[in-house]
Amino acid sequence: MVTAAHPAPRPLPLPLTGVRAAVRQLGPNWYAAVMGTAIIANAGATLPVRFPGLRTALTAVWALSFVLLLVLLGARALHWTHHRDRAREQLLDPTAAPFYGCLSMALLAVGAGTILVGQDWIGLEAAVAVDTVLFTAGTVIGLAAAVTIPYLMVVRHRIAAEEASPVWLLPVVAPMVSAAVGPLLLPHLPAGQAQQTLLFACYAMFGLSLLATLVMLPVIFARLVTAGPLPLLLTPTLFLVLGPLGQSTTAANKFADVAGGVLPASYAHGFTAFAVLYGVPVMGFALLWLALALAMALRARRRGMGFAMTWWAFTFPVGTCVTGAEGLGKHTGLAVFDGLAVVLYVGLVAVWAVAAVHTARGLLSGRLLAAPR
């Protein structure tokens, strides 16, 4: 007989099986794979070189990124539905929470690709509609992440100085992606107030993200100097610093592209000058950081760095440098920037292929979604 002194034992929870088990460890960092795939199409769409079949290949890659986005959104919805405890842990984990910025950037990157190359398959009208939805959702989520994640870092997360990481840049760089891709929608808005409002909103997000990045970068570099190299598996995150650098250069050049038909001539000339005066030195610093990050990655590889999802940091940030160099080539007329864009793009495609193959193998084996030991 069961008494108050000897209550009935609670039944053990049933083991998770199937899809529910597979998505338990699925974190927001997986959106980096969508970003890294979409940037292949976006950066390739404006390359200064063309060859037969390129446009079709880029559109196929965009379609792949779109499918990956839909699948991942569904999987993350299941994660939040069935594993809210784990989702809350990720939000309160200072190493995982910044990756919520990747959701915004994945939406924005796929949306931009829809306008740039996706219209070849679905038509311009449908492409504009899709990008409008993805841009709006991505921008709202990005602005929310840019406020919420730093807030949690201050009031809930407990972070030691030696734990500073380039991952911290992810939530604050998301509005910069909005700034860079927003001008793609300008030609499809009514002339006048609507176009000017969107352009200046993108310019405001450019400033928001740039100043937030300038606040965080010294902390990240100071950690490297005082505490030494990052752990091996986190070394690829050094490439994340390229994101705000390349994306801000891209955004400045996109402003110059559209300002002439939207703003008074004096403002338009100012945006054109700003694209070069800002973009050239920032691209110079990006190349310096690229060399440093590459040297650190090679060092980590020699010391046994294996594949992890952090390898996707090799893709999207480098892709933003490709688009930044493309914009500078257009506005300066210098072949050196065109050549830089092509060289970086070749490297981007190579590292994307490596990351994609390893990710597919990890999914098939179950290793990437297994619970940490």
N, C-alpha and C positions, 0 to 999 in steps of 0.2 A: 504494500500500500504506500502511496505517495503521501507524505506529510509535509507540514510547514518546515519541519526540521530537516527533511530530506526531500527537497523539491526535485521534480523530474528533470533529468539532464536535458539541456538544450540540444536539439539535433545539430550535427555538424553541417556547415554549409556545403552544398554540393559543389564539386569541382567545376570550374568554368570549362566549357567546351566550345568548339566551333568558332564562329565569328566573334562571339562575346569575349572569348579568351584571347583571340588574336589582337583585338583592339585595346586591351587593357593597358598595355605599355605604349600605345601610340600617342606621341606627344606633338605639340605644335611645331617642333623642329622639322617635321616631315614636309611642311609646306616649302621648305628650302628646295626640295627636289622639283616642285612645280616651278618655282622661280628660276631655278637653274636651267630647266628645260625651255621655258618660255623665252628667256633671254637669247637663246640660240636663234630663234626666229626673229625676234625684235632687232637684235644687232645686225643680223644678216640682211634684213630688209633694206638697210640704208648703207650697205657696204659700197665703197667707191669702185668696186669691180663687179662685173657680171659675167656669168657663163651659162650655157644652156642647162636647164634642169634645176638651177639654184632656187628659183622662185617656188617651184613645185615642192622641192625638198623642204624649204622653209615653212611652207603652208602645212605640210605633213607634220613637221615638228610642232607647229602651233596646235594642230588638232590633237596631237599626243598630250601636250600640256593641258589642253582643255579637258580631255578625258581624265587625266590624272587629278586635276582640280576637282572635278565632280566626284570621283571615287573617294578622294581624301575628305571632302566635305561630308560625304555620307558616313565614312568611317569615323570621323571625329564626332558627328552627331550621335552615333552609336556609343562612342566613348563617353560622352557627357550623359547619355541616357542611362547606361548600365554601370558606369564606373565613376560616379560623381565624387567619390572619396579620392580616387586617384587624380581626377581633374583638379580638385581643390588643392591636393598636394603639389601638383605641378605649378599652379598659380602662385602658391606661397613659397615655392622653391626658387631662390635667387639665380640658380643656374638654368632653370627651365622657363621661368616666366617671361624673360625678354623675347623668347621665340614667338610670343603671340604677335609681335610685329610682322612675322613672316606671313601670317594669314592675310594681312592687308596687302603686302607686297605681291603675294601670289595672285590675288584678285586683280590688282592693278596691272601686273605684267601680262597676264592672259588677256585682259581687256585691251591693252595696247596692241598686242599681237593680232587681235581680232580686226582692228582697224588697219593695221599695217599689211597683213597678208591674208587674214581669214576671210576678208571680203571677196577674195578670188573664188571661194567655194560657196559662200552663203549669201553673197550680194552686199552692196554697200549699205542699204537701208537696214538690213538685219544686223550687220556688223556694228553700225552706229548704236542701234538699240541695245545690243549685248554689251558694248563697251560702256554705254551710259549707266547701265545697271551695275556692272562690275566696278567702274570708276567711283560711282557714288558710294557703294558699299565699302570698297577698299579705303576710300578717303575717310569715311566716318569711323571705321574700325581703326585706321592708322592714327587718327587724331585722339581717339579714346585710349589707344595703347600708349601714345606719347605722353599722356597725362597719368594714366592709371599705373603703369609699370614703374615709373620713377617714384610715384607716391608710395607704392608698396615697398619699394626698395628703402624708402626713408622710414616708414612707420611700422612695417611688418617684418621685412627681411633683416637679418643680422649678418652683415658682411664685414669680414676683416679686410684690411688694406691690401694684403697679398692676394686676395681673391678677385681683384679688379680684372675685368675681362673685356675683350673686344665685343663679346656678345651683348654687352650693355648698349651698344649702338643700335641694335636692331629696332627697338620701338621708336627711337627718335629719328631714324633715317626713313621710316615709312612715309611721313609727309613729303619728304624730298622726292620719293618716287611719284607721288601724286602730282607734285609740281612739274616733273619731267614729262609725264604722259598726259596731263590735262590739256595742253595745247593741241593735242590731236583732235579734240572735240570742238575746238573753236570754230572751224569752218562750217560746222553743222548747227551752229546757234544763230539766232537772229542778230543782225548787225546792230552795233550800238551798245546799250547798257549791258545786255546779256554777255556779249563777248568780252567787254572790258572788265566786267565783274569777275568772270572766270579767270581771266589773265592775271588780274591783281590778286585774286585768291591764291592762285598758284605761286605768285611771287611772294606772298605772305608766308605760305608754307615752306618755300625755299628758305626764307630768313629764319623761320621757326626751327627748322631742322638743322640749318647750318650753325646757328648760335648754340643749340643744344649739343651738337657734335664738338664744337670748340670748347665747351665746358668739360666734356668727358675725355677727350683725347689726351690731355696732359695727365690725367689720373691713370689712364691705361699705359701710357709710355713710362710714367714713373714706376708703375708696378714692374714692368719689364726690366728696368734698370736696377731697381733695388732688390727685387726678389728672384731675378733670373728668368730663364726661359719658361714658357708655359709647359704644363704636362704634355706628353707626346700626343695624345689623342685630341688635345685642344689646340695644338699648334696651327692647324688649318684656319682657325678662327682669326688669326692675324690678318688674313685676306679680307675680313669684313671691314677693315678700316678703308679699303678701297671703295666701298659702297658709297658713302657720302661724298667722297672726292670725285669719283667718276660720275655719279648721278647728278651732283650739283653742276658740274661742267656741262653735262647733257642738258640739264634744265635751262641754264643760262643761254645755251645755243638755241634751244627750242623757243624761248621767249623772243629771241632775235628773229627767228623764222617767221613768227606770226604777228609781231608787234606792228609791222609796217601797214597792215590792212586794218588794224584795230585801234591804234592809238594815234594821237597827233604826231607829226613828223619829228618834233624835238624829242619826244619820249622814245619813238621808234629808233632814232639814231643813237640815243643813249643806251638802249638795250643791245644794239649791235656792237657798240664799243665795249659795253660791259662783258659781252660774251667772250671777247678776245682778251681783254685786260684781266678778267677774272680767270678765265678758263686755262690760259697758257701756264701761269705759275702754279695753279692747283694741279694741272696735269703733270707738271714737273715734280711736285711733291708726291703725287700718286705713283710715278715711276720709281722714285726713291723708296717709297714704302713697299712697292712691289718687289724690288730687289732685296730689301731686308726680309720681307715675309718669305720670299722664295728661298733665300739662304737658310732661314730657320726651318722651313719645311724639309729641305734636303738634309739638314742636320738631324731632324727628328726621324726621318726615314732611315738614315744610316743607323740610328739607335733603336730601330725596331718598331716604328710607328705603323700599325696596321690600319685596315680600313675601318672607318666609322662614319656615321651620318655627317660628322663635321667636315668630311671631304667635299660636301656640297658647297662649302664656303669658297672653294676654288672657282666656282662657276659664276654666279650672279654678279658678285663684285667686279670680277674681271670684265664681264659683259658690259657693265656701266662705263668702264674705261674705254671699251671699244666704241660705244655710242658717243662718249665725250670726244674721243679723237676724231670720229667721223664729223661731228659738228664743227670742231676746230678746223678740220681740213676744208670744209665748205666755206667758212667765214674768213679764213686767212688765205685760201688758195694755195697753201703750201703742200707739196707732195709728201713731205716728211710725215705729216699727220695722217694722210691717206695710207702711207706705208705702215705707220704704227698701228692703225686700226686693223689692217689686214693681218699683220703679225700677231697681234693680240687675239684676233678672232680665231686664227688657226690654233693657237694654244688653248683658247676657250673650248673649241669643239673637241680637242683631244682630251682635256680633263673631264669634260662632260661625259664623253664616251666611257672613260674609266669609271667614273662615279656611278653611271647608270648600270654598267655591267655588274659591278660589285653590289649595288643595291638590289638588283634583280636576283643575284645569287643568294644574298642574305635573306631576302623574302622567301625564296623557294626552300631554303634550308630551315627557315624559322628563327635563325639566329638574331636577326635585327628586331624581332618583336618578342623575344624571350624575356622573361623577368630577369632583372639584374641579380647576379649571384653575390 
